[in-house]
Amino acid sequence: MNFLSILTLLTVLATNPAIEYSGRIDFSNPETPTFSYPGVSVRTIVNASAVSVTLDDELGENYFAVVVDNVFTGKIKAQKGKGTYLAASFAEKGTHEIEIVRITEDEFGKTLFIGLELDNDGTISQPAPRPYTIEFVGNSITCGYGNEGRIGQRFSASTENHYMTYAAMTARSFNAKTTVAAKSGKGIYRNYAGPSTGNPDNMTDYYDRTFFCDAEPKYNFAAQPDLVCINLGTNDMSTPGYDTTLFINNYLRLIEQIQTHYTNPDIVCLLGTMLYGPALDTARLCISEVARRANARGKGRVSFFEMTQQNIKENGLGIDTHPTVKQHIVSARELTGFISQLKGWNVVPQIVWAKVTADNQITLYANSTDCLRPEITSAIEVVADSKALRTVSTTADNEKCTLTIAVSENLTNAGKIDIRGTEEFLRMMRCLVEKK
């Protein structure tokens, strides 16, 4: 995205009470909230014809998702230092929800949020509160490491997108806020390829930090989650030499911390999706035992849930064998179903990803089969460069929760591709169409 070129703007400071913050953020200086974990978001309602965001980025490597009226519209690549970036512009002045989400992890440095800028007649107001909060504690899988790349490529910030992880998609399925404490390579007691005795910089020992690499400031745990999902253990057991006793004891210690900081949150201990063979079997036994012992303590409900392992044939592999976006979608759908039953929460049906998957074919990936009902899918129309294309076929796959649309013309050289449909379908459509 380009720097905003409008010269006269209304500046909205970071201290404005109409701005909603989510995630682990240092508010020591309220004028420059600072963060480094993925998933931190800034959200508000604007009435404007253009809105921009001002950030001060430590290294100039971080990426941010721009979400307008619940639709992912693109990314901002921050430059090093202070910069103002166009987030959205509209043909006419109107009311829109704007959310800026950091989608890269701690290793790419800290970010300061300075504020927003609107056109001269712009105004700002509070967004409707989200009904739930979910905390995710994890490693590279939760960060989104390499999910937008392919095996054999080199990892960089441009290949990581937390917004398209199982964690973020699961939260959106319930319209929930998130708090994320996740860093690649970290484990419950032993980081990737670490000694059998463990590493001192594991996620359990650093769980109370606002920034993973800084001992201070401590996180204040003010945002009380309704649910905490822990997805750790892959790094502990991904290479030989792990100690299952240390693993179980440290996992229980992490749960003890969570139950101390929060008031009776449900905790789900997750397994998946990168372990195989004996390591997977051991992890399953250990994490199941952790959940059993934690429940026996009587300090709150602790559950175990295993997401299916990566389907390489169907979904491919991301960088360094990490899950792709397609695999994250599968995991999110599984976890969403489990949480819905556990908590009794209603799922908000959404089209979470739309991609040109062949020269004349678009595939829509949904979080619920409610998106695939015939009264919705029969009214869908593909428009390429403002030209409506004849639909050759639409194929719904309820098992994979996908809808494939074949059209009459080749989409390879098309510029802007839109999908139109009923008002209900448009509410479900939470993304733009990506090219092949």
Backbone hydrogen bonds in HBPLUS format (Angstrom, degrees):
<---DONOR---> <-ACCEPTOR-->    atom                        ^
c    i                          cat <-CA-CA->   ^        H-A-AA   ^      H-
h    n   atom  resd res      DA  || num        DHA   H-A  angle D-A-AA Bond
n    s   type  num  typ     dist DA aas  dist angle  dist       angle   num
A0086-LEU N   A0002-ASN O   3.25 MM  84  6.15 168.9  2.26 153.9 157.3     1
A0010-LEU N   A0118-LEU O   2.73 MM 108  5.00 163.1  1.76 143.9 149.9     2
A0118-LEU N   A0010-LEU O   2.84 MM 108  5.00 159.9  1.88 142.7 148.4     3
A0012-VAL N   A0116-LEU O   2.69 MM 104  4.93 178.0  1.69 153.1 152.6     4
A0116-LEU N   A0012-VAL O   2.90 MM 104  4.93 153.2  1.97 141.4 148.8     5
A0016-ASN N   A0013-LEU O   3.09 MM   3  5.58 168.0  2.10 118.1 120.8     6
A0019-ILE N   A0016-ASN O   3.12 MM   3  5.91 168.4  2.14 125.9 128.2     7
A0020-GLU N   A0043-ARG O   2.78 MM  23  5.07 178.3  1.78 162.4 162.3     8
A0043-ARG N   A0020-GLU O   2.91 MM  23  5.07 155.9  1.97 147.8 154.4     9
A0022-SER N   A0041-SER O   3.05 MM  19  5.17 148.7  2.16 146.5 147.0    10
A0041-SER N   A0022-SER O   3.00 MM  19  5.17 155.4  2.06 135.7 143.0    11
A0026-ASP N   A0034-THR O   2.78 MM   8  5.08 173.5  1.78 158.1 159.8    12
A0034-THR N   A0026-ASP O   3.09 MM   8  5.08 164.2  2.12 137.6 142.0    13
A0032-THR N   A0029-ASN O   2.92 MM   3  5.58 159.4  1.96 122.6 129.0    14
A0113-PHE N   A0033-PRO O   2.92 MM  80  5.52 165.3  1.94 162.0 165.9    15
A0035-PHE N   A0111-THR O   3.02 MM  76  5.53 153.7  2.09 149.8 158.1    16
A0111-THR N   A0035-PHE O   2.88 MM  76  5.53 151.9  1.96 157.2 166.6    17
A0039-GLY N   A0102-ARG O   2.81 MM  63  5.38 162.8  1.84 154.5 153.4    18
A0102-ARG N   A0040-VAL O   2.92 MM  62  5.52 164.5  1.94 163.8 166.2    19
A0042-VAL N   A0100-ILE O   2.91 MM  58  5.22 149.3  2.00 144.0 154.1    20
A0100-ILE N   A0042-VAL O   2.84 MM  58  5.22 157.6  1.89 150.8 157.9    21
A0044-THR N   A0098-ILE O   2.98 MM  54  5.59 153.5  2.05 155.3 163.8    22
A0098-ILE N   A0044-THR O   2.89 MM  54  5.59 165.6  1.91 160.4 165.3    23
A0045-ILE N   A0125-SER O   3.07 MM  80  5.13 152.0  2.15 167.2 162.2    24
A0125-SER N   A0045-ILE O   2.87 MM  80  5.13 153.7  1.94 144.5 149.3    25
A0046-VAL N   A0096-HIS O   2.84 MM  50  5.46 167.8  1.86 165.2 164.7    26
A0096-HIS N   A0046-VAL O   2.79 MM  50  5.46 159.1  1.83 160.6 167.9    27
A0047-ASN N   A0123-THR O   2.89 MM  76  5.14 155.9  1.95 143.3 143.7    28
A0123-THR N   A0047-ASN O   3.04 MM  76  5.14 145.3  2.17 128.1 138.9    29
A0048-ALA N   A0094-GLY O   2.98 MM  46  5.55 137.9  2.16 157.2 146.3    30
A0094-GLY N   A0048-ALA O   3.17 MM  46  5.55 161.8  2.20 125.3 124.9    31
A0090-PHE N   A0049-SER O   2.84 MM  41  4.99 161.6  1.87 144.1 142.6    32
A0051-VAL N   A0088-ALA O   2.91 MM  37  5.48 157.6  1.96 161.7 161.9    33
A0087-ALA N   A0051-VAL O   2.95 MM  36  5.80 157.3  2.00 140.6 147.0    34
A0088-ALA N   A0051-VAL O   3.17 MM  37  5.48 160.2  2.21 153.4 153.5    35
A0052-SER N   A0117-GLU O   2.88 MM  65  5.12 151.4  1.96 146.5 154.8    36
A0117-GLU N   A0052-SER O   2.97 MM  65  5.12 153.4  2.05 134.0 136.3    37
A0053-VAL N   A0085-TYR O   2.89 MM  32  5.39 153.1  1.97 149.6 154.7    38
A0085-TYR N   A0053-VAL O   2.86 MM  32  5.39 164.2  1.88 149.8 153.2    39
A0054-THR N   A0115-GLY O   2.86 MM  61  5.38 169.3  1.87 160.9 158.6    40
A0114-ILE N   A0054-THR O   2.92 MM  60  5.28 161.9  1.95 151.2 151.8    41
A0055-LEU N   A0083-GLY O   2.96 MM  28  5.63 155.1  2.02 166.7 168.2    42
A0083-GLY N   A0055-LEU O   2.84 MM  28  5.63 154.0  1.91 164.5 172.8    43
A0056-ASP N   A0112-LEU O   2.86 MM  56  4.89 151.1  1.94 143.7 149.0    44
A0112-LEU N   A0056-ASP O   2.83 MM  56  4.89 159.0  1.88 137.0 144.2    45
A0057-ASP N   A0081-GLY O   3.09 MM  24  5.08 151.8  2.17 127.0 119.6    46
A0081-GLY N   A0057-ASP O   2.82 MM  24  5.08 172.3  1.83 153.4 150.7    47
A0058-GLU N   A0110-LYS O   2.93 MM  52  5.38 171.2  1.94 169.1 166.1    48
A0078-ALA N   A0062-ASN O   2.99 MM  16  5.67 161.5  2.03 162.9 168.3    49
A0103-ILE N   A0063-TYR O   3.08 MM  40  5.84 175.7  2.08 144.5 145.8    50
A0064-PHE N   A0076-ILE O   2.89 MM  12  5.04 146.3  2.00 143.2 152.7    51
A0076-ILE N   A0064-PHE O   2.76 MM  12  5.04 150.5  1.85 144.4 154.4    52
A0065-ALA N   A0101-VAL O   2.69 MM  36  5.00 150.0  1.78 154.2 154.1    53
A0101-VAL N   A0065-ALA O   2.97 MM  36  5.00 163.1  2.00 142.6 148.0    54
A0066-VAL N   A0074-GLY O   2.87 MM   8  5.51 157.7  1.92 162.5 157.7    55
A0073-THR N   A0066-VAL O   2.89 MM   7  5.76 167.4  1.91 161.8 166.1    56
A0067-VAL N   A0099-GLU O   2.89 MM  32  5.02 162.5  1.92 158.4 159.8    57
A0099-GLU N   A0067-VAL O   2.88 MM  32  5.02 146.8  1.99 149.2 156.0    58
A0068-VAL N   A0071-VAL O   2.88 MM   3  5.20 152.8  1.96 151.1 144.4    59
A0071-VAL N   A0068-VAL O   2.98 MM   3  5.20 157.1  2.03 109.0 116.5    60
A0069-ASP N   A0097-GLU O   2.81 MM  28  4.82 165.5  1.83 142.0 147.0    61
A0072-PHE N   A0430-ARG O   3.05 MM 358  6.19 168.2  2.06 130.3 126.9    62
A0162-HIS N   A0103-ILE O   3.06 MM  59  4.54 164.5  2.08 120.3 125.1    63
A0108-PHE N   A0105-GLU O   3.16 MM   3  6.15 169.4  2.17 129.0 132.2    64
A0109-GLY N   A0106-ASP O   3.01 MM   3  5.70 151.3  2.09 130.3 128.9    65
A0122-GLY N   A0119-ASP O   2.87 MM   3  5.28 162.2  1.90 126.2 128.9    66
A0177-LYS N   A0132-TYR O   2.88 MM  45  6.24 159.2  1.92 155.5 149.6    67
A0226-ASP N   A0133-THR O   2.80 MM  93  5.51 152.3  1.87 143.6 150.4    68
A0134-ILE N   A0177-LYS O   2.89 MM  43  6.28 161.2  1.92 153.5 155.9    69
A0179-THR N   A0134-ILE O   3.03 MM  45  6.42 144.2  2.16 142.0 146.3    70
A0135-GLU N   A0227-LEU O   2.93 MM  92  6.37 162.2  1.96 155.8 160.5    71
A0229-CYS N   A0135-GLU O   2.76 MM  94  6.15 166.0  1.78 168.4 170.9    72
A0136-PHE N   A0179-THR O   2.85 MM  43  6.31 155.3  1.91 159.8 168.2    73
A0181-ALA N   A0136-PHE O   2.90 MM  45  6.30 164.1  1.93 164.8 168.7    74
A0137-VAL N   A0229-CYS O   2.88 MM  92  6.27 162.1  1.92 160.0 164.4    75
A0231-ASN N   A0137-VAL O   2.79 MM  94  6.15 169.2  1.80 170.0 173.8    76
A0138-GLY N   A0181-ALA O   3.00 MM  43  6.44 154.3  2.07 134.1 141.0    77
A0183-LYS N   A0138-GLY O   3.30 MM  45  6.68 146.0  2.42 129.1 128.1    78
A0143-CYS N   A0139-ASN O   3.11 MM   4  6.41 149.6  2.20 147.5 156.9    79
A0144-GLY N   A0140-SER O   2.97 MM   4  6.11 143.1  2.11 145.8 153.9    80
A0145-TYR N   A0140-SER O   3.06 MM   5  5.21 163.5  2.09 152.3 152.0    81
A0147-ASN N   A0144-GLY O   3.17 MM   3  5.51 169.2  2.18 131.8 128.8    82
A0149-GLY N   A0146-GLY O   3.21 MM   3  5.14 163.3  2.24 106.4 108.0    83
A0319-ILE N   A0146-GLY O   3.23 MM 173  4.63 157.8  2.28 123.5 125.4    84
A0148-GLU N   A0159-THR O   3.01 MM  11  4.71 164.5  2.03 148.9 143.8    85
A0153-GLN N   A0150-ARG O   2.95 MM   3  5.78 160.7  1.99 146.7 150.5    86
A0151-ILE N   A0317-LEU O   3.19 MM 166  5.66 143.9  2.33 133.0 128.6    87
A0159-THR N   A0156-SER O   3.02 MM   3  5.58 160.0  2.06 116.6 122.8    88
A0160-GLU N   A0157-ALA O   3.22 MM   3  5.42 168.5  2.24 111.5 114.8    89
A0164-MET N   A0161-ASN O   3.06 MM   3  5.66 149.9  2.16 114.1 121.7    90
A0165-THR N   A0162-HIS O   3.06 MM   3  5.20 135.4  2.26 126.3 118.9    91
A0169-MET N   A0165-THR O   2.98 MM   4  6.10 168.0  2.00 158.1 162.1    92
A0170-THR N   A0166-TYR O   2.92 MM   4  5.85 151.0  2.00 137.8 146.0    93
A0171-ALA N   A0167-ALA O   3.04 MM   4  6.29 163.2  2.06 150.9 155.2    94
A0172-ARG N   A0168-ALA O   3.02 MM   4  6.27 159.4  2.06 147.1 152.5    95
A0173-SER N   A0169-MET O   3.05 MM   4  6.24 137.1  2.24 139.4 150.6    96
A0173-SER N   A0170-THR O   3.10 MM   3  5.12 128.1  2.38  95.5 109.5    97
A0174-PHE N   A0171-ALA O   3.03 MM   3  5.51 155.2  2.10 110.9 118.6    98
A0176-ALA N   A0171-ALA O   2.92 MM   5  4.98 174.7  1.93 140.5 140.8    99
A0175-ASN N   A0172-ARG O   3.10 MM   3  4.58 162.1  2.13  96.3 101.9   100
A0348-VAL N   A0173-SER O   2.72 MM 175  5.12 170.9  1.73 152.8 155.9   101
A0186-LYS N   A0183-LYS O   3.46 MM   3  6.10 161.5  2.50 137.0 136.6   102
A0192-TYR N   A0185-GLY O   2.93 MM   7  5.20 160.6  1.97 147.1 150.6   103
A0203-MET N   A0187-GLY O   2.99 MM  16  5.81 150.1  2.08 158.3 167.8   104
A0199-ASN N   A0189-TYR O   2.94 MM  10  6.28 155.7  2.00 147.4 152.4   105
A0194-GLY N   A0191-ASN O   2.94 MM   3  5.19 151.1  2.03 142.1 134.6   106
A0198-GLY N   A0195-PRO O   2.95 MM   3  5.37 157.4  2.00 112.3 119.7   107
A0206-TYR N   A0202-ASN O   3.16 MM   4  6.34 140.9  2.32 143.9 155.1   108
A0209-ARG N   A0206-TYR O   3.22 MM   3  5.75 157.7  2.27 125.3 124.9   109
A0219-TYR N   A0208-ASP O   2.84 MM  11  5.57 167.9  1.86 138.1 142.3   110
A0210-THR N   A0217-PRO O   3.32 MM   7  6.14 156.6  2.38 160.2 157.7   111
A0214-ASP N   A0211-PHE O   3.15 MM   3  5.40 160.7  2.19 112.7 118.7   112
A0228-VAL N   A0266-ASP O   2.83 MM  38  6.26 152.8  1.91 155.3 164.6   113
A0268-VAL N   A0228-VAL O   2.82 MM  40  6.25 159.5  1.86 160.6 166.5   114
A0230-ILE N   A0268-VAL O   2.89 MM  38  6.24 165.4  1.91 163.4 167.8   115
A0270-LEU N   A0230-ILE O   2.73 MM  40  5.76 168.5  1.74 164.3 167.4   116
A0237-MET N   A0233-GLY O   3.13 MM   4  6.20 151.1  2.22 146.4 151.7   117
A0238-SER N   A0234-THR O   2.91 MM   4  5.61 108.8  2.43 140.8 156.1   118
A0247-PHE N   A0243-ASP O   2.99 MM   4  6.22 155.8  2.05 149.8 157.6   119
A0248-ILE N   A0244-THR O   2.93 MM   4  6.09 170.2  1.94 149.9 151.4   120
A0249-ASN N   A0245-THR O   2.98 MM   4  6.12 169.8  1.99 152.8 156.1   121
A0250-ASN N   A0246-LEU O   2.96 MM   4  5.98 160.0  2.00 146.3 151.8   122
A0251-TYR N   A0247-PHE O   2.93 MM   4  6.07 153.2  2.01 149.6 157.6   123
A0252-LEU N   A0248-ILE O   2.98 MM   4  6.21 162.2  2.01 152.0 156.3   124
A0253-ARG N   A0249-ASN O   3.02 MM   4  6.24 141.7  2.17 135.3 146.3   125
A0254-LEU N   A0250-ASN O   2.93 MM   4  6.24 147.9  2.04 144.9 152.8   126
A0255-ILE N   A0251-TYR O   3.01 MM   4  6.38 160.8  2.05 152.0 156.8   127
A0256-GLU N   A0252-LEU O   2.91 MM   4  6.13 150.8  2.00 141.8 150.2   128
A0257-GLN N   A0253-ARG O   3.03 MM   4  6.33 151.4  2.11 143.8 150.6   129
A0258-ILE N   A0254-LEU O   3.03 MM   4  6.38 162.6  2.07 153.6 157.5   130
A0259-GLN N   A0255-ILE O   2.92 MM   4  6.15 164.1  1.94 154.3 158.3   131
A0260-THR N   A0256-GLU O   2.95 MM   4  6.08 132.5  2.18 139.4 151.9   132
A0260-THR N   A0257-GLN O   3.11 MM   3  5.05 130.3  2.36  94.1 107.9   133
A0261-HIS N   A0257-GLN O   2.95 MM   4  6.21 157.5  2.00 155.6 160.8   134
A0262-TYR N   A0258-ILE O   3.00 MM   4  6.00 152.4  2.07 151.1 158.1   135
A0267-ILE N   A0301-ARG O   3.10 MM  34  6.43 159.7  2.14 154.6 160.7   136
A0303-SER N   A0267-ILE O   2.81 MM  36  6.24 162.1  1.84 157.8 163.1   137
A0269-CYS N   A0303-SER O   2.73 MM  34  6.02 174.1  1.73 159.4 158.8   138
A0305-PHE N   A0269-CYS O   3.02 MM  36  6.24 162.1  2.05 150.9 151.3   139
A0271-LEU N   A0305-PHE O   3.03 MM  34  6.42 133.0  2.26 149.2 152.5   140
A0307-MET N   A0271-LEU O   2.80 MM  36  6.04 156.7  1.86 173.3 174.3   141
A0310-GLN N   A0273-THR O   3.15 MM  37  5.54 150.7  2.24 153.8 144.9   142
A0280-LEU N   A0276-TYR O   3.35 MM   4  4.81 155.3  2.42 103.9 106.5   143
A0280-LEU N   A0277-GLY O   3.05 MM   3  5.38 119.9  2.42 106.4 120.5   144
A0281-ASP N   A0277-GLY O   3.04 MM   4  6.38 161.8  2.08 155.3 160.9   145
A0282-THR N   A0278-PRO O   2.89 MM   4  6.06 160.4  1.92 150.6 155.5   146
A0283-ALA N   A0279-ALA O   2.92 MM   4  6.07 162.6  1.95 146.0 151.2   147
A0284-ARG N   A0280-LEU O   2.89 MM   4  6.06 160.9  1.93 152.7 157.9   148
A0285-LEU N   A0281-ASP O   3.07 MM   4  6.31 162.2  2.11 147.5 151.7   149
A0286-CYS N   A0282-THR O   2.88 MM   4  6.08 167.3  1.90 156.9 160.6   150
A0287-ILE N   A0283-ALA O   2.87 MM   4  5.92 173.4  1.88 156.1 158.2   151
A0288-SER N   A0284-ARG O   3.02 MM   4  5.96 155.7  2.09 141.6 149.0   152
A0289-GLU N   A0285-LEU O   2.99 MM   4  6.12 152.2  2.07 140.6 148.5   153
A0290-VAL N   A0286-CYS O   2.88 MM   4  6.19 149.3  1.98 145.4 154.5   154
A0291-ALA N   A0287-ILE O   3.01 MM   4  6.28 163.5  2.04 149.9 152.7   155
A0292-ARG N   A0288-SER O   2.99 MM   4  6.26 154.9  2.05 145.4 152.7   156
A0293-ARG N   A0289-GLU O   2.89 MM   4  6.12 170.0  1.90 157.0 158.7   157
A0294-ALA N   A0290-VAL O   2.85 MM   4  5.97 163.9  1.88 155.1 160.3   158
A0295-ASN N   A0291-ALA O   3.00 MM   4  6.09 157.0  2.05 144.2 149.9   159
A0296-ALA N   A0292-ARG O   3.07 MM   4  6.30 149.9  2.16 143.0 151.6   160
A0297-ARG N   A0294-ALA O   3.19 MM   3  5.32 141.9  2.35  98.4 108.8   161
A0298-GLY N   A0295-ASN O   3.01 MM   3  5.52 153.6  2.08 112.7 120.5   162
A0315-ASN N   A0311-ASN O   2.79 MM   4  5.73 168.1  1.80 163.0 167.2   163
A0316-GLY N   A0312-ILE O   2.80 MM   4  4.43 142.8  1.94 121.9 126.5   164
A0318-GLY N   A0322-HIS O   2.54 MM   4  4.68 151.6  1.62 174.4 164.7   165
A0322-HIS N   A0319-ILE O   3.12 MM   3  5.62 159.1  2.17 113.4 119.6   166
A0328-HIS N   A0324-THR O   2.91 MM   4  6.24 156.5  1.97 150.6 157.7   167
A0329-ILE N   A0325-VAL O   2.91 MM   4  6.21 149.1  2.00 150.7 159.1   168
A0330-VAL N   A0326-LYS O   3.26 MM   4  6.59 152.6  2.34 142.3 148.2   169
A0331-SER N   A0327-GLN O   2.99 MM   4  6.33 164.3  2.01 154.2 158.0   170
A0332-ALA N   A0328-HIS O   2.79 MM   4  5.98 158.2  1.84 151.6 157.9   171
A0333-ARG N   A0329-ILE O   3.01 MM   4  6.20 156.9  2.07 146.4 152.1   172
A0334-GLU N   A0330-VAL O   3.07 MM   4  6.36 157.5  2.12 150.4 156.4   173
A0335-LEU N   A0331-SER O   2.88 MM   4  6.10 170.2  1.89 156.2 158.8   174
A0336-THR N   A0332-ALA O   2.78 MM   4  5.80 157.0  1.84 148.0 155.1   175
A0337-GLY N   A0333-ARG O   3.14 MM   4  6.28 158.2  2.19 141.8 146.4   176
A0338-PHE N   A0334-GLU O   3.13 MM   4  6.45 156.8  2.18 147.0 153.4   177
A0339-ILE N   A0335-LEU O   2.89 MM   4  6.11 169.2  1.90 158.3 160.6   178
A0340-SER N   A0336-THR O   2.91 MM   4  6.00 157.8  1.96 148.0 154.7   179
A0341-GLN N   A0337-GLY O   3.23 MM   4  6.45 154.4  2.30 143.0 148.2   180
A0342-LEU N   A0338-PHE O   2.89 MM   4  6.11 160.4  1.93 150.5 157.0   181
A0343-LYS N   A0339-ILE O   2.77 MM   4  5.75 174.4  1.78 158.7 159.5   182
A0344-GLY N   A0340-SER O   2.81 MM   4  5.11 131.3  2.05 125.1 137.4   183
A0367-ASN N   A0350-GLN O   3.02 MM  17  5.72 148.8  2.12 160.3 168.1   184
A0351-ILE N   A0428-MET O   2.72 MM  77  5.57 169.2  1.73 136.0 136.0   185
A0430-ARG N   A0351-ILE O   3.13 MM  79  5.72 160.9  2.17 145.5 151.2   186
A0352-VAL N   A0365-TYR O   2.80 MM  13  5.86 134.2  2.01 152.2 166.7   187
A0365-TYR N   A0353-TRP O   2.81 MM  12  5.17 170.5  1.82 163.1 163.7   188
A0434-GLU N   A0354-ALA O   2.90 MM  80  6.20 170.0  1.91 141.7 143.5   189
A0355-LYS N   A0363-THR O   3.04 MM   8  5.51 161.2  2.08 148.7 154.0   190
A0363-THR N   A0355-LYS O   2.86 MM   8  5.51 167.4  1.88 159.3 159.6   191
A0356-VAL N   A0434-GLU O   2.87 MM  78  6.20 154.8  1.94 156.5 163.5   192
A0357-THR N   A0361-GLN O   3.00 MM   4  5.77 134.9  2.21 129.9 143.0   193
A0361-GLN N   A0358-ALA O   3.20 MM   3  4.83 170.9  2.21 110.6 108.1   194
A0411-LEU N   A0359-ASP O   2.56 MM  52  5.47 176.5  1.56 164.4 165.7   195
A0407-VAL N   A0360-ASN O   2.92 MM  47  5.47 163.6  1.95 152.3 157.5   196
A0362-ILE N   A0405-ILE O   2.94 MM  43  5.23 158.4  1.99 146.9 153.5   197
A0405-ILE N   A0362-ILE O   2.78 MM  43  5.23 169.4  1.79 162.0 165.5   198
A0364-LEU N   A0403-LEU O   2.77 MM  39  5.07 167.0  1.79 149.2 153.6   199
A0403-LEU N   A0364-LEU O   2.92 MM  39  5.07 149.4  2.02 140.4 148.9   200
A0366-ALA N   A0401-CYS O   2.89 MM  35  5.43 171.3  1.90 176.5 173.5   201
A0371-CYS N   A0368-SER O   3.18 MM   3  5.94 163.9  2.20 116.9 120.7   202
A0372-LEU N   A0369-THR O   2.91 MM   3  5.18 158.2  1.96 110.3 117.6   203
A0376-ILE N   A0373-ARG O   2.85 MM   3  5.48 151.7  1.93 120.1 129.2   204
A0377-THR N   A0373-ARG O   3.00 MM   4  6.25 165.1  2.03 154.8 158.9   205
A0378-SER N   A0374-PRO O   2.96 MM   4  5.63 156.2  2.02 145.6 149.4   206
A0379-ALA N   A0376-ILE O   3.30 MM   3  5.82 155.7  2.36 110.5 117.2   207
A0380-ILE N   A0377-THR O   3.41 MM   3  5.49 171.8  2.42 108.4 109.8   208
A0381-GLU N   A0420-ARG O   2.81 MM  39  5.07 154.9  1.87 142.4 145.7   209
A0420-ARG N   A0381-GLU O   2.76 MM  39  5.07 168.4  1.77 157.6 160.3   210
A0389-LEU N   A0382-VAL O   2.91 MM   7  5.74 173.4  1.91 168.4 167.3   211
A0383-VAL N   A0418-ASP O   2.84 MM  35  5.04 172.3  1.84 150.5 151.2   212
A0418-ASP N   A0383-VAL O   2.74 MM  35  5.04 169.8  1.75 157.8 161.0   213
A0384-ALA N   A0387-LYS O   2.88 MM   3  5.20 153.5  1.95 150.6 143.1   214
A0387-LYS N   A0384-ALA O   2.96 MM   3  5.20 159.9  2.00 111.1 117.5   215
A0385-ASP N   A0416-LYS O   2.81 MM  31  5.24 172.1  1.82 163.5 165.3   216
A0408-SER N   A0390-ARG O   2.84 MM  18  5.22 132.3  2.06 152.3 163.9   217
A0392-VAL N   A0406-ALA O   2.72 MM  14  5.31 149.1  1.81 138.4 146.9   218
A0393-SER N   A0406-ALA O   3.32 MM  13  5.20 158.1  2.37 130.9 132.5   219
A0406-ALA N   A0393-SER O   2.89 MM  13  5.20 168.9  1.90 153.6 157.4   220
A0395-THR N   A0404-THR O   2.83 MM   9  5.09 160.0  1.87 147.1 154.0   221
A0404-THR N   A0395-THR O   2.86 MM   9  5.09 167.6  1.88 142.4 145.0   222
A0397-ASP N   A0402-THR O   2.85 MM   5  5.26 166.5  1.87 158.3 158.6   223
A0401-CYS N   A0397-ASP O   2.69 MM   4  5.57 116.5  2.09 139.7 159.0   224
A0402-THR N   A0397-ASP O   3.09 MM   5  5.26 152.8  2.17 137.2 142.7   225
A0414-ALA N   A0411-LEU O   3.17 MM   3  5.08 158.7  2.22 102.7 109.1   226
A0426-LEU N   A0422-THR O   2.95 MM   4  6.26 162.1  1.98 156.0 160.6   227
A0427-ARG N   A0423-GLU O   3.13 MM   4  6.37 144.1  2.27 141.2 149.9   228
A0428-MET N   A0424-GLU O   3.24 MM   4  6.54 139.5  2.42 138.2 148.6   229
A0428-MET N   A0425-PHE O   2.94 MM   3  5.06 125.7  2.24  98.2 113.2   230
A0429-MET N   A0425-PHE O   3.00 MM   4  6.26 133.6  2.22 146.2 159.7   231
